[in-house]
Structures are given as structure tokens and as C-alpha cells.
Amino acid sequence: MAKIRLVVLVSIVVSSAVFAQNNRSAVSLTGGDLATCTVPDPCRTFGVAMSKTNAGGEVIVLSSAGYGPFTVTKSISIISPPAYHAAMAPTSGDAITINVDNAVVVLRGLTLNGSLGGYNGVTFSGAATASNSSLYIENCVISGFINNGVNFARNGALYVSNVIARANGNAAILADSNSTLASIATIDHALLEGNQFALDVENATVAIRQSVAGKNYVGFWAYAVISGVTAVLSADNCQATHNSYGFVAGSGSGTGRLTVSNSVASSNASDGVFATTNGTVRASNVIATENIYGFRQNSSGVFRSRGDNTVDGNSTNTVGTITPFGPI
């Protein structure tokens, strides 16, 4: 009987060791994927490190390297300290795919390079019924992808801060939803340059502040391409410069609503601020200068100006019906 108890005890201990997970795992250039993925014994890739990490845990970078694309399937934080360059440069597909519901995912300090053929930088997908998943993207550089830098197309919440997204073939940041419920996004200190669209808002409610859109086709856009969808965009302390269009509401089959305040639209090849089909603009304390059109309204668009804007030095300062409104 004693021998049996001893065998059972040993089996339990061995099983516990085999299935133990880390709260904090690590990756390194010199690591190996047969390692335990602890800080003293790091793994080589994020995918293996995540498989050995508890949900809600973190994977940290211990050296500069290319770590390859990966898929997130649990709540987790992927963190590269400022001292290291942690890069993903896929030759096809997405650099980071997040396919999990009811989770919190943090990506911090990563460099995503799509110039070798990557499709999206970060894609967040999942079931349309789960609305309490959140993605935090902090201090990252995302460039050169065929489609979107950040492809947030699900029902949930996106938080972006201190991010550079440039030279992506479609949007630097796409905010959309895969259900009838709008997603939400908050963006702070983003530099969005050389994309087709800097910020494309579809079935989402988005607030952006302290951010710059430069040399894109469209800067900040409350678009809503699909009928029945409402895109809501609030832009504060932002600058749209050297785009074709700076701040835009409308032109989709859905409804686009843009509130722009304390911001600058300058040197855009067409419009500084534009309300077009199915779009409504509310502008307060906006400077529009050196554009072809400063403030423009056409078609079914509605343009409301608080009366404290500066529209001067454009080829044409105002076009269409600009409706004033005052403080209450």
C-alpha cells in the first residue's frame, strides 16, 4: 500500500511539473523553443512562449531580434522594453492575429514590418456576440502592410497610444465591428503617414486626440460604407496636413458623424474639412488654411460651424451651406 501511495504521489508531482504554466514568460534571440520560457530559460518565439503562459500573464522580450508572426488565443501582454527591437516581418498573412473572446490583450513596444508581403499588421477577429474583449496597442511602429496597419473589425474595444502607422496600402487604423453593435476605440498620440486612409471609422465610435495625419489620401474619416451603420468620430487637438482630404464625414451608404475641435487642417490638396453624402460635421475652434477648400459641404452633407473657427488663406474658404451654431 505504501508503494502504491508513493507511485501516486510521484505521478502527481511529475504531472504538475509537466503542465505548470508561467505567469511571466520570456523570449530571446538566444532562446530555444524547448526551453521552459522563464526569464532564466527563455524561448525563441512568441507562439511557444504564450503556450507556456497562464491567461492574463505576460511575455517579455530579453533581446533584439525578429520573432516572427503569431496568433493570440488568450488574455496576455506581449511587452518589448524600449532597449530592444522586437520585430515581426511576415512574408504573407498578418503579423499578429488575435482570435479570442472575453479577453484583454496588450501589445507594447513592437515593430511590425509588412514590406516583405504582410497583409495586416494587427488583426483582431472573433465571435460577433462577445463585446467585452479589449486590445491595447502601445508604443508600436506598424508599416508597409498591403491592407491595414491595425485591422480592428470586431465587436469590442480598441485603445491605441503612442503609435506610428505609415505606408500601409489601405488604412493605418480601421475601426469596425462584425456585429450590429458598434465597436469603440480611443486613440492618443498617433502619427499616421503615407497610408491610403489614416483613420477609417466604419461601424464604430472613435475618439482621437493629439494625433497627426499626413500625406494620406484621406486623413480622419467618419465613413460608414455599409447602409444602416453609423460611424462616429470625435477628433480633438489633431492635425491633418498634406493629404488629399483632411477631415471628412460621409460618402458611404451609412451615416458618418464627425466632431472636430481645437484642430488644424492645412495644405491638403482638396478639402480641409468636408461634409458630404450622409455625413454631418460639427466644427469648433478649427483652423483651415492653405487647402483648396477650407470648409466644404455638398450633396446631403450637413456642416455646422460653432462660429469660433478660422478659415482663411485657402483657394476657396467655404463652399456649400455652412450652418452656424452657438454655445448653450
Protein Blocks (a to p, Z undefined) as FASTA:
>chain_A
ZZmmmmmmmmmmmmmmmmpccfbdcddfkbcfkbnoiaklccfbfklmmmmccehiacdd
fbdcdebjaddfbdcdddddfkbccddddfbhjfbdcddehiacddehiacdfknopabf
bdceddfklmkbccddehiacehiakbmbdcdbddddddehiacehifkbfbacddfbfb
dcddddehiadehiablbdcfbdcdddehiacehifblcdcfklaghiacddddehiace
hifblcdeejiabdcddddehiacehiakbfbdcdehiacddehiacehifblcdcehjb
ccddehlaccehiablbgcjddddddZZ
